[in-house]
């Protein structure tokens, strides 16, 4: 998520071109987190945070990443 925030801040610079190449790994990790909210783990949590909240945040950041 921090990488995506930095990417938004550096929009229009040469650094952004480099960061876009590294963004693929962030997308892969966020995709895994986005799948935490499944029917099998309805009430599960990770580090005290409900998986549904983690999944929602990951999906939001994935939407931003794909939009960029």
PQR file with spaces between the fields and no chain letter, atoms N, CA, C, O and H, PARSE charges and radii, in Angstrom:
ATOM       1  N    UNK     1       0.819   -1.184    0.000 -0.4000 1.5000
ATOM       2  CA   UNK     1       0.000    0.000    0.000 -0.0000 2.0000
ATOM       3  C    UNK     1       0.871    1.259    0.000  0.5500 1.7000
ATOM       4  O    UNK     1       0.533    2.261   -0.630 -0.5500 1.4000
ATOM       5  N    UNK     2       1.986    1.193    0.709 -0.4000 1.5000
ATOM       6  CA   UNK     2       2.878    2.352    0.739 -0.0000 2.0000
ATOM       7  C    UNK     2       3.458    2.632   -0.644  0.5500 1.7000
ATOM       8  O    UNK     2       3.633    3.789   -1.025 -0.5500 1.4000
ATOM       9  H    UNK     2       2.261    0.379    1.221  0.4000 1.0000
ATOM      10  N    UNK     3       3.755    1.573   -1.393 -0.4000 1.5000
ATOM      11  CA   UNK     3       4.295    1.759   -2.743 -0.0000 2.0000
ATOM      12  C    UNK     3       3.286    2.465   -3.636  0.5500 1.7000
ATOM      13  O    UNK     3       3.658    3.314   -4.446 -0.5500 1.4000
ATOM      14  H    UNK     3       3.612    0.633   -1.083  0.4000 1.0000
ATOM      15  N    UNK     4       2.041    2.127   -3.495 -0.4000 1.5000
ATOM      16  CA   UNK     4       1.009    2.753   -4.323 -0.0000 2.0000
ATOM      17  C    UNK     4       0.839    4.217   -3.923  0.5500 1.7000
ATOM      18  O    UNK     4       0.651    5.082   -4.779 -0.5500 1.4000
ATOM      19  H    UNK     4       1.738    1.437   -2.837  0.4000 1.0000
ATOM      20  N    UNK     5       0.906    4.495   -2.609 -0.4000 1.5000
ATOM      21  CA   UNK     5       0.837    5.893   -2.163 -0.0000 2.0000
ATOM      22  C    UNK     5       1.991    6.707   -2.745  0.5500 1.7000
ATOM      23  O    UNK     5       1.788    7.829   -3.210 -0.5500 1.4000
ATOM      24  H    UNK     5       1.059    3.793   -1.913  0.4000 1.0000
ATOM      25  N    UNK     6       3.208    6.141   -2.719 -0.4000 1.5000
ATOM      26  CA   UNK     6       4.367    6.849   -3.270 -0.0000 2.0000
ATOM      27  C    UNK     6       4.239    7.024   -4.775  0.5500 1.7000
ATOM      28  O    UNK     6       4.677    8.034   -5.325 -0.5500 1.4000
ATOM      29  H    UNK     6       3.372    5.230   -2.342  0.4000 1.0000
ATOM      30  N    UNK     7       3.647    6.055   -5.436 -0.4000 1.5000
ATOM      31  CA   UNK     7       3.461    6.141   -6.880 -0.0000 2.0000
ATOM      32  C    UNK     7       2.525    7.299   -7.235  0.5500 1.7000
ATOM      33  O    UNK     7       2.764    8.030   -8.197 -0.5500 1.4000
ATOM      34  H    UNK     7       3.291    5.234   -4.989  0.4000 1.0000
ATOM      35  N    UNK     8       1.473    7.454   -6.457 -0.4000 1.5000
ATOM      36  CA   UNK     8       0.538    8.563   -6.692 -0.0000 2.0000
ATOM      37  C    UNK     8       1.245    9.900   -6.468  0.5500 1.7000
ATOM      38  O    UNK     8       1.051   10.844   -7.234 -0.5500 1.4000
ATOM      39  H    UNK     8       1.279    6.861   -5.676  0.4000 1.0000
ATOM      40  N    UNK     9       2.062    9.977   -5.421 -0.4000 1.5000
ATOM      41  CA   UNK     9       2.768   11.222   -5.113 -0.0000 2.0000
ATOM      42  C    UNK     9       3.785   11.590   -6.187  0.5500 1.7000
ATOM      43  O    UNK     9       4.025   12.774   -6.426 -0.5500 1.4000
ATOM      44  H    UNK     9       2.219    9.210   -4.799  0.4000 1.0000
ATOM      45  N    UNK    10       4.385   10.597   -6.838 -0.4000 1.5000
ATOM      46  CA   UNK    10       5.439   10.870   -7.824 -0.0000 2.0000
ATOM      47  C    UNK    10       4.910   10.885   -9.252  0.5500 1.7000
ATOM      48  O    UNK    10       5.683   10.727  -10.197 -0.5500 1.4000
ATOM      49  H    UNK    10       4.190    9.636   -6.644  0.4000 1.0000
ATOM      50  N    UNK    11       3.627   11.068   -9.421 -0.4000 1.5000
ATOM      51  CA   UNK    11       3.010   11.030  -10.745 -0.0000 2.0000
ATOM      52  C    UNK    11       3.635   12.080  -11.666  0.5500 1.7000
ATOM      53  O    UNK    11       3.755   13.251  -11.307 -0.5500 1.4000
ATOM      54  H    UNK    11       2.998   11.195   -8.654  0.4000 1.0000
ATOM      55  N    UNK    12       4.030   11.634  -12.863 -0.4000 1.5000
ATOM      56  CA   UNK    12       4.575   12.535  -13.869 -0.0000 2.0000
ATOM      57  C    UNK    12       6.083   12.681  -13.815  0.5500 1.7000
ATOM      58  O    UNK    12       6.636   13.489  -14.562 -0.5500 1.4000
ATOM      59  H    UNK    12       3.932   10.683  -13.155  0.4000 1.0000
ATOM      60  N    UNK    13       6.777   11.928  -12.957 -0.4000 1.5000
ATOM      61  CA   UNK    13       8.232   12.024  -12.858 -0.0000 2.0000
ATOM      62  C    UNK    13       8.889   10.761  -13.405  0.5500 1.7000
ATOM      63  O    UNK    13       8.223    9.759  -13.668 -0.5500 1.4000
ATOM      64  H    UNK    13       6.328   11.272  -12.350  0.4000 1.0000
ATOM      65  N    UNK    14      10.206   10.829  -13.569 -0.4000 1.5000
ATOM      66  CA   UNK    14      10.951    9.644  -14.038 -0.0000 2.0000
ATOM      67  C    UNK    14      10.909    8.527  -13.002  0.5500 1.7000
ATOM      68  O    UNK    14      10.954    7.347  -13.352 -0.5500 1.4000
ATOM      69  H    UNK    14      10.747   11.642  -13.355  0.4000 1.0000
ATOM      70  N    UNK    15      10.822    8.898  -11.738 -0.4000 1.5000
ATOM      71  CA   UNK    15      10.748    7.900  -10.681 -0.0000 2.0000
ATOM      72  C    UNK    15       9.495    7.038  -10.835  0.5500 1.7000
ATOM      73  O    UNK    15       9.491    5.858  -10.484 -0.5500 1.4000
ATOM      74  H    UNK    15      10.786    9.856  -11.455  0.4000 1.0000
ATOM      75  N    UNK    16       8.442    7.641  -11.361 -0.4000 1.5000
ATOM      76  CA   UNK    16       7.194    6.909  -11.545 -0.0000 2.0000
ATOM      77  C    UNK    16       7.382    5.764  -12.529  0.5500 1.7000
ATOM      78  O    UNK    16       6.807    4.691  -12.344 -0.5500 1.4000
ATOM      79  H    UNK    16       8.445    8.600  -11.646  0.4000 1.0000
ATOM      80  N    UNK    17       8.167    5.972  -13.557 -0.4000 1.5000
ATOM      81  CA   UNK    17       8.399    4.920  -14.548 -0.0000 2.0000
ATOM      82  C    UNK    17       9.053    3.714  -13.885  0.5500 1.7000
ATOM      83  O    UNK    17       8.683    2.574  -14.166 -0.5500 1.4000
ATOM      84  H    UNK    17       8.634    6.844  -13.707  0.4000 1.0000
ATOM      85  N    UNK    18      10.024    3.959  -13.007 -0.4000 1.5000
ATOM      86  CA   UNK    18      10.700    2.874  -12.300 -0.0000 2.0000
ATOM      87  C    UNK    18       9.748    2.176  -11.341  0.5500 1.7000
ATOM      88  O    UNK    18       9.767    0.953  -11.201 -0.5500 1.4000
ATOM      89  H    UNK    18      10.324    4.885  -12.778  0.4000 1.0000
ATOM      90  N    UNK    19       8.921    2.972  -10.687 -0.4000 1.5000
ATOM      91  CA   UNK    19       8.017    2.404   -9.694 -0.0000 2.0000
ATOM      92  C    UNK    19       6.935    1.545  -10.332  0.5500 1.7000
ATOM      93  O    UNK    19       6.483    0.574   -9.724 -0.5500 1.4000
ATOM      94  H    UNK    19       8.906    3.965  -10.800  0.4000 1.0000
ATOM      95  N    UNK    20       6.520    1.876  -11.517 -0.4000 1.5000
ATOM      96  CA   UNK    20       5.491    1.089  -12.186 -0.0000 2.0000
ATOM      97  C    UNK    20       5.983   -0.329  -12.436  0.5500 1.7000
ATOM      98  O    UNK    20       5.206   -1.280  -12.350 -0.5500 1.4000
ATOM      99  H    UNK    20       6.887    2.665  -12.010  0.4000 1.0000
ATOM     100  N    UNK    21       7.254   -0.476  -12.740 -0.4000 1.5000
ATOM     101  CA   UNK    21       7.815   -1.807  -12.954 -0.0000 2.0000
ATOM     102  C    UNK    21       7.775   -2.634  -11.679  0.5500 1.7000
ATOM     103  O    UNK    21       7.544   -3.842  -11.729 -0.5500 1.4000
ATOM     104  H    UNK    21       7.885    0.297  -12.810  0.4000 1.0000
ATOM     105  N    UNK    22       7.998   -1.989  -10.533 -0.4000 1.5000
ATOM     106  CA   UNK    22       7.976   -2.696   -9.247 -0.0000 2.0000
ATOM     107  C    UNK    22       6.564   -2.884   -8.717  0.5500 1.7000
ATOM     108  O    UNK    22       6.357   -3.632   -7.761 -0.5500 1.4000
ATOM     109  H    UNK    22       8.186   -1.008  -10.493  0.4000 1.0000
ATOM     110  N    UNK    23       5.614   -2.230   -9.308 -0.4000 1.5000
ATOM     111  CA   UNK    23       4.229   -2.297   -8.848 -0.0000 2.0000
ATOM     112  C    UNK    23       3.619   -3.687   -9.046  0.5500 1.7000
ATOM     113  O    UNK    23       2.679   -4.060   -8.344 -0.5500 1.4000
ATOM     114  H    UNK    23       5.782   -1.622  -10.084  0.4000 1.0000
ATOM     115  N    UNK    24       4.142   -4.437   -9.985 -0.4000 1.5000
ATOM     116  CA   UNK    24       3.600   -5.772  -10.253 -0.0000 2.0000
ATOM     117  C    UNK    24       3.671   -6.670   -9.022  0.5500 1.7000
ATOM     118  O    UNK    24       2.744   -7.438   -8.766 -0.5500 1.4000
ATOM     119  H    UNK    24       4.905   -4.134  -10.556  0.4000 1.0000
ATOM     120  N    UNK    25       4.756   -6.584   -8.259 -0.4000 1.5000
ATOM     121  CA   UNK    25       4.855   -7.410   -7.051 -0.0000 2.0000
ATOM     122  C    UNK    25       3.844   -6.956   -6.002  0.5500 1.7000
ATOM     123  O    UNK    25       3.287   -7.783   -5.279 -0.5500 1.4000
ATOM     124  H    UNK    25       5.509   -5.960   -8.467  0.4000 1.0000
ATOM     125  N    UNK    26       3.606   -5.665   -5.915 -0.4000 1.5000
ATOM     126  CA   UNK    26       2.612   -5.155   -4.968 -0.0000 2.0000
ATOM     127  C    UNK    26       1.215   -5.638   -5.341  0.5500 1.7000
ATOM     128  O    UNK    26       0.421   -5.992   -4.469 -0.5500 1.4000
ATOM     129  H    UNK    26       4.059   -4.993   -6.502  0.4000 1.0000
ATOM     130  N    UNK    27       0.922   -5.651   -6.621 -0.4000 1.5000
ATOM     131  CA   UNK    27      -0.382   -6.126   -7.078 -0.0000 2.0000
ATOM     132  C    UNK    27      -0.572   -7.597   -6.727  0.5500 1.7000
ATOM     133  O    UNK    27      -1.659   -8.014   -6.328 -0.5500 1.4000
ATOM     134  H    UNK    27       1.567   -5.364   -7.329  0.4000 1.0000
ATOM     135  N    UNK    28       0.489   -8.376   -6.879 -0.4000 1.5000
ATOM     136  CA   UNK    28       0.398   -9.798   -6.540 -0.0000 2.0000
ATOM     137  C    UNK    28       0.125   -9.995   -5.049  0.5500 1.7000
ATOM     138  O    UNK    28      -0.700  -10.829   -4.679 -0.5500 1.4000
ATOM     139  H    UNK    28       1.373   -8.038   -7.204  0.4000 1.0000
ATOM     140  N    UNK    29       0.806   -9.239   -4.196 -0.4000 1.5000
ATOM     141  CA   UNK    29       0.590   -9.362   -2.752 -0.0000 2.0000
ATOM     142  C    UNK    29      -0.806   -8.882   -2.352  0.5500 1.7000
ATOM     143  O    UNK    29      -1.472   -9.513   -1.531 -0.5500 1.4000
ATOM     144  H    UNK    29       1.477   -8.561   -4.498  0.4000 1.0000
ATOM     145  N    UNK    30      -1.237   -7.780   -2.926 -0.4000 1.5000
ATOM     146  CA   UNK    30      -2.573   -7.279   -2.613 -0.0000 2.0000
ATOM     147  C    UNK    30      -3.663   -8.248   -3.084  0.5500 1.7000
ATOM     148  O    UNK    30      -4.719   -8.352   -2.460 -0.5500 1.4000
ATOM     149  H    UNK    30      -0.696   -7.268   -3.593  0.4000 1.0000
ATOM     150  N    UNK    31      -3.405   -8.939   -4.162 -0.4000 1.5000
ATOM     151  CA   UNK    31      -4.372   -9.921   -4.660 -0.0000 2.0000
ATOM     152  C    UNK    31      -4.565  -11.048   -3.654  0.5500 1.7000
ATOM     153  O    UNK    31      -5.679  -11.540   -3.472 -0.5500 1.4000
ATOM     154  H    UNK    31      -2.547   -8.855   -4.669  0.4000 1.0000
ATOM     155  N    UNK    32      -3.487  -11.454   -3.004 -0.4000 1.5000
ATOM     156  CA   UNK    32      -3.580  -12.498   -1.976 -0.0000 2.0000
ATOM     157  C    UNK    32      -4.385  -12.001   -0.783  0.5500 1.7000
ATOM     158  O    UNK    32      -5.247  -12.715   -0.271 -0.5500 1.4000
ATOM     159  H    UNK    32      -2.582  -11.055   -3.151  0.4000 1.0000
ATOM     160  N    UNK    33      -4.106  -10.786   -0.344 -0.4000 1.5000
ATOM     161  CA   UNK    33      -4.829  -10.215    0.803 -0.0000 2.0000
ATOM     162  C    UNK    33      -6.305  -10.034    0.455  0.5500 1.7000
ATOM     163  O    UNK    33      -7.170  -10.213    1.313 -0.5500 1.4000
ATOM     164  H    UNK    33      -3.405  -10.206   -0.761  0.4000 1.0000
ATOM     165  N    UNK    34      -6.596   -9.684   -0.782 -0.4000 1.5000
ATOM     166  CA   UNK    34      -7.988   -9.461   -1.189 -0.0000 2.0000
ATOM     167  C    UNK    34      -8.810  -10.741   -1.112  0.5500 1.7000
ATOM     168  O    UNK    34     -10.035  -10.675   -1.004 -0.5500 1.4000
ATOM     169  H    UNK    34      -5.893   -9.538   -1.479  0.4000 1.0000
ATOM     170  N    UNK    35      -8.171  -11.893   -1.163 -0.4000 1.5000
ATOM     171  CA   UNK    35      -8.895  -13.165   -1.111 -0.0000 2.0000
ATOM     172  C    UNK    35      -9.104  -13.668    0.307  0.5500 1.7000
ATOM     173  O    UNK    35      -9.669  -14.745    0.489 -0.5500 1.4000
ATOM     174  H    UNK    35      -7.176  -11.946   -1.250  0.4000 1.0000
ATOM     175  N    UNK    36      -8.665  -12.922    1.322 -0.4000 1.5000
ATOM     176  CA   UNK    36      -8.820  -13.362    2.711 -0.0000 2.0000
ATOM     177  C    UNK    36     -10.277  -13.465    3.138  0.5500 1.7000
ATOM     178  O    UNK    36     -10.602  -14.264    4.017 -0.5500 1.4000
ATOM     179  H    UNK    36      -8.205  -12.046    1.174  0.4000 1.0000
ATOM     180  N    UNK    37     -11.138  -12.696    2.552 -0.4000 1.5000
ATOM     181  CA   UNK    37     -12.544  -12.680    2.941 -0.0000 2.0000
ATOM     182  C    UNK    37     -13.322  -13.706    2.121  0.5500 1.7000
ATOM     183  O    UNK    37     -13.959  -13.366    1.125 -0.5500 1.4000
ATOM     184  H    UNK    37     -10.874  -12.047    1.838  0.4000 1.0000
ATOM     185  N    UNK    38     -13.262  -14.945    2.547 -0.4000 1.5000
ATOM     186  CA   UNK    38     -13.975  -16.007    1.835 -0.0000 2.0000
ATOM     187  C    UNK    38     -15.113  -16.534    2.701  0.5500 1.7000
ATOM     188  O    UNK    38     -15.217  -16.189    3.878 -0.5500 1.4000
ATOM     189  H    UNK    38     -12.744  -15.221    3.356  0.4000 1.0000
ATOM     190  N    UNK    39     -15.939  -17.346    2.132 -0.4000 1.5000
ATOM     191  CA   UNK    39     -17.072  -17.909    2.870 -0.0000 2.0000
ATOM     192  C    UNK    39     -16.597  -18.817    4.006  0.5500 1.7000
ATOM     193  O    UNK    39     -17.270  -18.942    5.029 -0.5500 1.4000
ATOM     194  H    UNK    39     -15.854  -17.626    1.176  0.4000 1.0000
ATOM     195  N    UNK    40     -15.435  -19.447    3.821 -0.4000 1.5000
ATOM     196  CA   UNK    40     -14.915  -20.354    4.847 -0.0000 2.0000
ATOM     197  C    UNK    40     -14.365  -19.604    6.054  0.5500 1.7000
ATOM     198  O    UNK    40     -14.336  -20.149    7.157 -0.5500 1.4000
ATOM     199  H    UNK    40     -14.889  -19.345    2.990  0.4000 1.0000
ATOM     200  N    UNK    41     -13.931  -18.369    5.861 -0.4000 1.5000
ATOM     201  CA   UNK    41     -13.333  -17.609    6.960 -0.0000 2.0000
ATOM     202  C    UNK    41     -14.137  -16.346    7.245  0.5500 1.7000
ATOM     203  O    UNK    41     -13.584  -15.247    7.301 -0.5500 1.4000
ATOM     204  H    UNK    41     -13.954  -17.926    4.964  0.4000 1.0000
ATOM     205  N    UNK    42     -15.426  -16.506    7.422 -0.4000 1.5000
ATOM     206  CA   UNK    42     -16.324  -15.368    7.595 -0.0000 2.0000
ATOM     207  C    UNK    42     -15.950  -14.515    8.804  0.5500 1.7000
ATOM     208  O    UNK    42     -15.905  -13.289    8.700 -0.5500 1.4000
ATOM     209  H    UNK    42     -15.876  -17.399    7.376  0.4000 1.0000
ATOM     210  N    UNK    43     -15.686  -15.136    9.934 -0.4000 1.5000
ATOM     211  CA   UNK    43     -15.395  -14.390   11.162 -0.0000 2.0000
ATOM     212  C    UNK    43     -13.918  -14.414   11.529  0.5500 1.7000
ATOM     213  O    UNK    43     -13.572  -14.079   12.662 -0.5500 1.4000
ATOM     214  H    UNK    43     -15.723  -16.131   10.018  0.4000 1.0000
ATOM     215  N    UNK    44     -13.048  -14.791   10.626 -0.4000 1.5000
ATOM     216  CA   UNK    44     -11.623  -14.888   10.918 -0.0000 2.0000
ATOM     217  C    UNK    44     -10.977  -13.510   10.954  0.5500 1.7000
ATOM     218  O    UNK    44     -11.508  -12.538   10.418 -0.5500 1.4000
ATOM     219  H    UNK    44     -13.329  -15.063    9.706  0.4000 1.0000
ATOM     220  N    UNK    45      -9.812  -13.454   11.604 -0.4000 1.5000
ATOM     221  CA   UNK    45      -9.082  -12.191   11.664 -0.0000 2.0000
ATOM     222  C    UNK    45      -7.590  -12.471   11.560  0.5500 1.7000
ATOM     223  O    UNK    45      -7.138  -13.589   11.807 -0.5500 1.4000
ATOM     224  H    UNK    45      -9.380  -14.244   12.040  0.4000 1.0000
ATOM     225  N    UNK    46      -6.836  -11.453   11.194 -0.4000 1.5000
ATOM     226  CA   UNK    46      -5.384  -11.531   11.086 -0.0000 2.0000
ATOM     227  C    UNK    46      -4.807  -10.417   11.939  0.5500 1.7000
ATOM     228  O    UNK    46      -5.094   -9.242   11.708 -0.5500 1.4000
ATOM     229  H    UNK    46      -7.203  -10.545   10.992  0.4000 1.0000
ATOM     230  N    UNK    47      -3.997  -10.776   12.918 -0.4000 1.5000
ATOM     231  CA   UNK    47      -3.399   -9.795   13.850 -0.0000 2.0000
ATOM     232  C    UNK    47      -4.467   -8.922   14.500  0.5500 1.7000
ATOM     233  O    UNK    47      -4.230   -7.741   14.750 -0.5500 1.4000
ATOM     234  H    UNK    47      -3.764  -11.730   13.105  0.4000 1.0000
ATOM     235  N    UNK    48      -5.626   -9.484   14.774 -0.4000 1.5000
ATOM     236  CA   UNK    48      -6.685   -8.749   15.442 -0.0000 2.0000
ATOM     237  C    UNK    48      -7.560   -7.907   14.528  0.5500 1.7000
ATOM     238  O    UNK    48      -8.521   -7.291   14.988 -0.5500 1.4000
ATOM     239  H    UNK    48      -5.818  -10.444   14.571  0.4000 1.0000
ATOM     240  N    UNK    49      -7.239   -7.874   13.237 -0.4000 1.5000
ATOM     241  CA   UNK    49      -8.024   -7.096   12.271 -0.0000 2.0000
ATOM     242  C    UNK    49      -8.893   -8.069   11.480  0.5500 1.7000
ATOM     243  O    UNK    49      -8.374   -9.040   10.931 -0.5500 1.4000
ATOM     244  H    UNK    49      -6.458   -8.375   12.864  0.4000 1.0000
ATOM     245  N    UNK    50     -10.192   -7.835   11.410 -0.4000 1.5000
ATOM     246  CA   UNK    50     -11.064   -8.742   10.649 -0.0000 2.0000
ATOM     247  C    UNK    50     -10.620   -8.857    9.186  0.5500 1.7000
ATOM     248  O    UNK    50     -10.268   -7.867    8.544 -0.5500 1.4000
ATOM     249  H    UNK    50     -10.614   -7.046   11.857  0.4000 1.0000
ATOM     250  N    UNK    51     -10.648  -10.078    8.689 -0.4000 1.5000
ATOM     251  CA   UNK    51     -10.237  -10.316    7.304 -0.0000 2.0000
ATOM     252  C    UNK    51     -11.082   -9.539    6.307  0.5500 1.7000
ATOM     253  O    UNK    51     -10.598   -9.174    5.236 -0.5500 1.4000
ATOM     254  H    UNK    51     -10.935  -10.881    9.211  0.4000 1.0000
ATOM     255  N    UNK    52     -12.333   -9.286    6.648 -0.4000 1.5000
ATOM     256  CA   UNK    52     -13.189   -8.530    5.735 -0.0000 2.0000
ATOM     257  C    UNK    52     -12.661   -7.112    5.554  0.5500 1.7000
ATOM     258  O    UNK    52     -12.748   -6.553    4.461 -0.5500 1.4000
ATOM     259  H    UNK    52     -12.726   -9.583    7.518  0.4000 1.0000
ATOM     260  N    UNK    53     -12.111   -6.523    6.624 -0.4000 1.5000
ATOM     261  CA   UNK    53     -11.557   -5.159    6.524 -0.0000 2.0000
ATOM     262  C    UNK    53     -10.271   -5.162    5.708  0.5500 1.7000
ATOM     263  O    UNK    53     -10.053   -4.280    4.878 -0.5500 1.4000
ATOM     264  H    UNK    53     -12.041   -6.977    7.512  0.4000 1.0000
ATOM     265  N    UNK    54      -9.420   -6.157    5.948 -0.4000 1.5000
ATOM     266  CA   UNK    54      -8.175   -6.260    5.178 -0.0000 2.0000
ATOM     267  C    UNK    54      -8.466   -6.455    3.700  0.5500 1.7000
ATOM     268  O    UNK    54      -7.822   -5.850    2.842 -0.5500 1.4000
ATOM     269  H    UNK    54      -9.597   -6.874    6.623  0.4000 1.0000
ATOM     270  N    UNK    55      -9.434   -7.299    3.417 -0.4000 1.5000
ATOM     271  CA   UNK    55      -9.798   -7.569    2.032 -0.0000 2.0000
ATOM     272  C    UNK    55     -10.345   -6.319    1.357  0.5500 1.7000
ATOM     273  O    UNK    55     -10.017   -6.046    0.202 -0.5500 1.4000
ATOM     274  H    UNK    55      -9.957   -7.790    4.114  0.4000 1.0000
ATOM     275  N    UNK    56     -11.167   -5.566    2.057 -0.4000 1.5000
ATOM     276  CA   UNK    56     -11.740   -4.340    1.486 -0.0000 2.0000
ATOM     277  C    UNK    56     -10.651   -3.318    1.182  0.5500 1.7000
ATOM     278  O    UNK    56     -10.672   -2.689    0.124 -0.5500 1.4000
ATOM     279  H    UNK    56     -11.434   -5.788    2.995  0.4000 1.0000
ATOM     280  N    UNK    57      -9.713   -3.148    2.087 -0.4000 1.5000
ATOM     281  CA   UNK    57      -8.603   -2.207    1.858 -0.0000 2.0000
ATOM     282  C    UNK    57      -7.748   -2.654    0.682  0.5500 1.7000
ATOM     283  O    UNK    57      -7.351   -1.839   -0.151 -0.5500 1.4000
ATOM     284  H    UNK    57      -9.696   -3.659    2.946  0.4000 1.0000
ATOM     285  N    UNK    58      -7.468   -3.947    0.615 -0.4000 1.5000
ATOM     286  CA   UNK    58      -6.657   -4.471   -0.486 -0.0000 2.0000
ATOM     287  C    UNK    58      -7.356   -4.242   -1.823  0.5500 1.7000
ATOM     288  O    UNK    58      -6.708   -3.878   -2.805 -0.5500 1.4000
ATOM     289  H    UNK    58      -7.790   -4.609    1.292  0.4000 1.0000
ATOM     290  N    UNK    59      -8.662   -4.449   -1.870 -0.4000 1.5000
ATOM     291  CA   UNK    59      -9.402   -4.237   -3.113 -0.0000 2.0000
ATOM     292  C    UNK    59      -9.403   -2.769   -3.523  0.5500 1.7000
ATOM     293  O    UNK    59      -9.336   -2.452   -4.711 -0.5500 1.4000
ATOM     294  H    UNK    59      -9.188   -4.745   -1.073  0.4000 1.0000
ATOM     295  N    UNK    60      -9.477   -1.874   -2.538 -0.4000 1.5000
ATOM     296  CA   UNK    60      -9.422   -0.447   -2.825 -0.0000 2.0000
ATOM     297  C    UNK    60      -8.062   -0.084   -3.440  0.5500 1.7000
ATOM     298  O    UNK    60      -8.000    0.610   -4.455 -0.5500 1.4000
ATOM     299  H    UNK    60      -9.531   -2.132   -1.574  0.4000 1.0000
ATOM     300  N    UNK    61      -6.983   -0.557   -2.821 -0.4000 1.5000
ATOM     301  CA   UNK    61      -5.651   -0.255   -3.341 -0.0000 2.0000
ATOM     302  C    UNK    61      -5.413   -0.916   -4.695  0.5500 1.7000
ATOM     303  O    UNK    61      -4.713   -0.356   -5.539 -0.5500 1.4000
ATOM     304  H    UNK    61      -7.033   -1.121   -1.997  0.4000 1.0000
ATOM     305  N    UNK    62      -5.982   -2.094   -4.913 -0.4000 1.5000
ATOM     306  CA   UNK    62      -5.861   -2.726   -6.239 -0.0000 2.0000
ATOM     307  C    UNK    62      -6.562   -1.877   -7.294  0.5500 1.7000
ATOM     308  O    UNK    62      -6.066   -1.737   -8.412 -0.5500 1.4000
ATOM     309  H    UNK    62      -6.550   -2.549   -4.228  0.4000 1.0000
ATOM     310  N    UNK    63      -7.705   -1.317   -6.944 -0.4000 1.5000
ATOM     311  CA   UNK    63      -8.429   -0.464   -7.894 -0.0000 2.0000
ATOM     312  C    UNK    63      -7.596    0.759   -8.247  0.5500 1.7000
ATOM     313  O    UNK    63      -7.546    1.164   -9.409 -0.5500 1.4000
ATOM     314  H    UNK    63      -8.108   -1.431   -6.036  0.4000 1.0000
ATOM     315  N    UNK    64      -6.943    1.347   -7.256 -0.4000 1.5000
ATOM     316  CA   UNK    64      -6.076    2.500   -7.504 -0.0000 2.0000
ATOM     317  C    UNK    64      -4.896    2.100   -8.384  0.5500 1.7000
ATOM     318  O    UNK    64      -4.544    2.808   -9.327 -0.5500 1.4000
ATOM     319  H    UNK    64      -6.982    1.018   -6.312  0.4000 1.0000
ATOM     320  N    UNK    65      -4.289    0.958   -8.066 -0.4000 1.5000
ATOM     321  CA   UNK    65      -3.131    0.498   -8.839 -0.0000 2.0000
ATOM     322  C    UNK    65      -3.505    0.244  -10.298  0.5500 1.7000
ATOM     323  O    UNK    65      -2.763    0.623  -11.204 -0.5500 1.4000
ATOM     324  H    UNK    65      -4.574    0.382   -7.300  0.4000 1.0000
ATOM     325  N    UNK    66      -4.645   -0.391  -10.524 -0.4000 1.5000
ATOM     326  CA   UNK    66      -5.057   -0.655  -11.901 -0.0000 2.0000
ATOM     327  C    UNK    66      -5.420    0.630  -12.648  0.5500 1.7000
ATOM     328  O    UNK    66      -5.217    0.731  -13.858 -0.5500 1.4000
ATOM     329  H    UNK    66      -5.248   -0.699   -9.788  0.4000 1.0000
ATOM     330  N    UNK    67      -5.954    1.600  -11.924 -0.4000 1.5000
ATOM     331  CA   UNK    67      -6.309    2.864  -12.534 -0.0000 2.0000
ATOM     332  C    UNK    67      -5.069    3.623  -12.984  0.5500 1.7000
ATOM     333  O    UNK    67      -5.082    4.291  -14.017 -0.5500 1.4000
ATOM     334  H    UNK    67      -6.119    1.518  -10.941  0.4000 1.0000
ATOM     335  N    UNK    68      -3.973    3.513  -12.185 -0.4000 1.5000
ATOM     336  CA   UNK    68      -2.723    4.177  -12.541 -0.0000 2.0000
ATOM     337  C    UNK    68      -2.110    3.512  -13.753  0.5500 1.7000
ATOM     338  O    UNK    68      -1.046    3.928  -14.213 -0.5500 1.4000
ATOM     339  H    UNK    68      -3.963    2.970  -11.345  0.4000 1.0000
